[in-house]
């Protein structure tokens, strides 16, 4: 193998390595965006669950008051 062929192989390897690094960075960015979206959706679900819990407590109180009136 002569020096020119070795240099071409090294250039190809360098380009392949750069492409792999670029793809890895893009993959990390994509995963970060997905994680941010999942966190946002989880926060929304958590708020909705809390709101439902508050409503449930209110319904329970109303039911207890009404049931106590029925016994009078």
C-alpha positions in Angstrom: 0.0 0.0 0.0 1.5 3.3 -1.0 1.3 6.5 1.0 -1.4 8.1 -1.2 -3.7 5.1 -0.7 -3.1 5.2 3.1 -3.9 8.9 3.1 -7.1 8.4 1.2 -8.1 5.6 3.7 -7.3 7.9 6.6 -9.4 10.7 5.0 -12.3 8.3 4.5 -12.0 7.1 8.1 -11.9 10.7 9.3 -15.1 11.6 7.3 -16.8 8.5 8.6 -15.9 9.4 12.2 -17.1 13.0 11.8 -20.4 11.7 10.3 -20.8 9.3 13.2 -20.3 12.1 15.7 -22.8 14.3 13.9 -25.4 11.5 13.9 -24.7 10.9 17.6 -25.2 14.6 18.5 -28.4 14.7 16.5 -29.6 11.6 18.3 -28.9 13.1 21.7 -30.8 16.3 20.7 -33.7 14.2 19.5 -33.8 12.2 22.8 -33.6 15.5 24.8 -36.5 16.9 22.9 -38.5 13.7 23.5 -37.7 13.8 27.2 -38.8 17.4 27.5 -42.0 16.6 25.7 -42.6 13.6 28.0 -41.9 15.8 31.1 -44.4 18.4 29.8 -47.1 15.8 29.3 -46.4 14.2 32.7 -46.8 17.6 34.3 -50.1 18.2 32.6 -51.3 14.7 33.6 -50.2 15.4 37.2 -52.1 18.7 37.3 -55.2 17.0 35.9 -55.0 14.2 38.4 -54.7 16.7 41.2 -57.8 18.6 39.9 -59.7 15.3 39.8 -58.7 14.5 43.3 -59.9 17.9 44.5 -63.2 17.4 42.7 -63.6 14.0 44.3 -63.1 15.3 47.8 -65.7 17.9 47.2 -68.2 15.3 45.9 -67.5 13.2 48.9 -68.3 16.1 51.3 -71.5 16.9 49.4 -72.6 13.3 49.6 -71.9 13.1 53.3 -73.9 16.3 53.9 -76.8 15.0 51.9 -76.8 11.6 53.5 -76.8 13.2 57.0 -79.9 15.2 56.0 -81.7 12.0 55.0 -81.3 10.6 58.5 -82.9 13.6 60.2 
